[in-house]
């Protein structure tokens, strides 16, 4: 019995830090994370977000799709992938009305001290501002959603919010390859007003990963969401 309770306790602790949905830590953090956006009944909206870029191979194609569809999105960028080569893509995101925010490519950031985390995120924001020409939105999405009390303390010092995603609205398939048509159909079917969808235009290790599935899925998803009378928008950066 003791072993059973110990296992349950260990599982709860693990989920508190790694669950892909708000869990124990969020219960203590009030409104310091965003996993859903408050619904405006007059304008039901779904929020497209993209992780792990900028990717010089896939991100331009994705931006082309968004421009053609006149849809806005939020891009969560990895600091290592923001370079002189990809700076024009970051500038294009800002110019075309998208939101840009911070992402990470390693889970163990949450184990650092609040000061170390805040310093790392501050440097990443400064580089985006320098290379992209504008400051990023005050959102941070940790790699795979791994988070900690220290991470929340760091975000509080920066006046940032943690950005998650809505339940089931992600682009990985359990033990199956990603399929653009199936992914678009699943996301369009499950989405509700205020939901945050996450897809990947990059990879946390490979800055030039093949992400054609995300480009194609986006091209199919946007019309499907609009057919359900949803607007598409970037995450609200002001008034957090």
C-alpha positions in Angstrom: 0.0 0.0 0.0 2.8 2.4 0.9 4.4 1.7 -2.5 1.1 2.3 -4.2 0.7 5.7 -2.6 4.4 6.5 -3.3 3.9 5.7 -7.0 0.7 7.9 -7.1 2.6 10.7 -5.5 5.5 10.4 -7.9 3.1 10.4 -10.8 1.3 13.6 -9.6 4.6 15.3 -9.1 5.7 14.3 -12.6 2.4 15.5 -14.1 2.6 18.8 -12.3 5.8 19.6 -14.3 5.1 17.8 -17.6 1.3 17.5 -18.2 0.3 19.0 -21.6 -2.5 20.8 -19.9 -2.9 23.0 -16.8 -2.4 20.9 -13.7 -1.2 21.3 -10.1 1.3 24.2 -10.6 -1.3 26.2 -12.5 -3.6 25.9 -9.5 -1.2 28.0 -7.5 -0.3 30.5 -10.2 -3.7 32.2 -10.8 -3.7 33.7 -14.3 0.0 33.4 -15.0 -0.5 30.9 -17.8 -2.6 30.9 -20.9 -4.0 27.6 -22.1 -7.2 29.0 -23.5 -8.4 32.5 -24.5 -11.6 34.0 -23.1 -14.4 33.8 -25.6 -16.0 36.8 -27.2 -19.5 35.5 -28.2 -19.7 38.1 -31.0 -16.4 36.9 -32.6 -15.6 33.2 -31.9 -11.8 32.9 -32.5 -9.3 30.1 -32.7 -5.6 30.9 -32.2 -2.9 29.2 -34.4 0.5 28.9 -32.9 3.8 27.5 -34.3 6.8 26.2 -32.4 10.5 25.6 -33.0 11.2 28.0 -35.7 12.3 30.0 -37.5 13.0 27.3 -40.1 14.5 28.6 -43.3 13.0 25.7 -45.2 9.4 25.6 -43.9 8.7 28.9 -42.3 8.6 30.9 -45.6 6.1 28.5 -47.1 4.0 28.7 -44.0 4.0 32.5 -44.0 3.0 32.3 -47.7 -0.1 30.2 -46.7 -1.0 32.6 -43.9 -0.6 35.6 -46.2 -2.8 34.0 -48.9 -5.5 33.1 -46.4 -5.1 36.5 -44.6 -4.8 34.8 -41.3 -2.7 35.8 -38.3 -0.7 33.4 -36.0 1.8 33.4 -33.2 5.3 32.1 -33.7 7.2 30.7 -30.7 10.9 31.0 -31.7 13.9 29.1 -30.4 16.8 31.4 -29.6 19.4 29.2 -31.3 17.4 29.3 -34.5 17.2 33.1 -34.6 20.3 33.9 -36.7 21.5 36.4 -39.3 20.1 33.9 -41.9 16.6 33.7 -40.4 16.4 37.3 -39.2 14.5 38.3 -42.4 11.8 35.7 -41.5 11.4 37.2 -38.1 11.1 40.6 -39.6 8.5 39.3 -42.1 6.5 37.9 -39.2 6.3 41.3 -37.6 5.6 43.1 -40.8 2.8 40.7 -41.8 1.0 41.2 -38.5 1.9 38.0 -36.7 2.9 37.7 -33.0 6.4 36.5 -32.1 7.1 35.0 -28.7 9.8 32.9 -26.9 10.3 29.2 -26.9 13.0 26.8 -25.7 14.7 23.7 -27.1 15.5 21.9 -23.9 13.4 20.7 -21.0 15.8 21.3 -18.2 15.5 25.0 -18.3 12.9 24.6 -15.6 15.6 23.3 -13.2 17.6 26.5 -13.2 17.2 29.3 -10.8 14.6 32.0 -11.4 17.4 34.5 -12.1 19.1 32.2 -14.6 15.8 31.5 -16.4 14.9 35.2 -16.5 18.4 36.2 -17.8 18.2 33.5 -20.6 14.7 34.7 -21.7 15.7 38.3 -21.5 18.7 37.7 -23.8 16.5 35.8 -26.2 14.0 38.7 -26.3 16.8 41.2 -26.9 18.1 39.2 -29.8 14.7 39.0 -31.5 14.4 42.8 -31.0 17.8 43.3 -32.5 17.5 41.0 -35.5 13.8 41.2 -36.1 13.2 44.9 -35.5 10.5 44.6 -32.8 10.1 43.2 -29.3 8.4 39.8 -28.9 5.1 39.4 -27.1 5.5 38.7 -23.3 4.7 35.0 -23.7 7.0 32.0 -23.2 6.2 28.4 -24.2 8.6 25.9 -22.6 9.8 22.9 -24.6 7.2 20.1 -24.4 5.4 22.2 -21.7 7.8 21.3 -19.0 7.6 23.9 -16.2 8.4 24.5 -12.6 7.8 27.0 -9.8 11.2 28.5 -10.6 10.1 29.1 -14.2 6.9 30.8 -13.0 9.0 33.0 -10.7 11.2 34.0 -13.6 8.2 34.8 -15.8 6.7 36.9 -13.0 10.0 38.9 -12.8 9.8 39.5 -16.6 6.1 40.2 -16.5 5.6 37.3 -19.0 3.0 34.6 -19.2 3.4 30.9 -19.9 1.6 30.0 -23.1 0.2 26.5 -23.3 -2.3 25.0 -25.7 -5.8 23.6 -25.6 -6.6 20.0 -24.8 -5.8 17.7 -27.7 -5.1 20.5 -30.1 -1.5 19.6 -31.0 0.1 18.2 -34.1 1.7 15.0 -32.9 0.1 11.6 -33.3 0.8 8.9 -30.8 3.2 6.4 -32.5 2.1 7.4 -35.9 3.5 9.7 -38.6 2.0 13.1 -39.0 -0.5 13.3 -41.9 -1.5 16.7 -43.1 -5.1 15.9 -44.1 -5.8 13.8 -41.1 -4.3 16.4 -38.8 -6.3 19.3 -40.3 -9.5 17.3 -40.1 -8.9 16.3 -36.4 -8.0 19.9 -35.3 -10.9 21.4 -37.2 -13.3 19.0 -35.7 -12.1 19.4 -32.1 -11.6 23.2 -32.0 -13.8 25.4 -30.0 -13.9 29.2 -29.6 -10.9 30.4 -27.6 -8.8 27.4 -28.3 -5.1 27.5 -28.9 -3.7 25.1 -31.5 0.0 24.3 -31.6 1.9 23.0 -34.7 5.6 22.9 -35.5 7.2 24.7 -38.4 10.6 23.7 -37.0 12.4 21.1 -34.8 14.0 21.7 -31.4 17.3 20.2 -32.7 17.2 20.4 -36.5 16.8 24.0 -37.6 16.0 22.8 -41.2 13.6 20.0 -40.4 11.1 18.9 -43.1 7.8 20.4 -41.9 5.8 20.2 -45.1 3.1 18.5 -43.2 2.5 21.6 -41.1 2.4 23.8 -44.2 -0.1 21.6 -45.9 -2.2 21.1 -42.7 -2.4 24.8 -42.2 -3.6 25.3 -45.8 -6.4 22.8 -45.2 -7.2 23.8 -41.6 -7.9 27.5 -42.1 -10.7 27.0 -44.5 -12.1 24.2 -42.4 -12.2 26.5 -39.3 -13.7 29.3 -41.2 -16.4 27.0 -42.5 -17.3 26.6 -38.8 -17.6 30.4 -38.5 -14.3 30.8 -36.6 -12.0 33.8 -36.9 -8.2 33.2 -36.9 -6.0 35.5 -34.8 -2.7 35.8 -33.1 -2.6 35.5 -29.3 -3.4 38.9 -27.6 -0.1 40.5 -26.6 -1.5 43.6 -25.0 -3.1 43.8 -21.6 -1.8 40.6 -20.2 
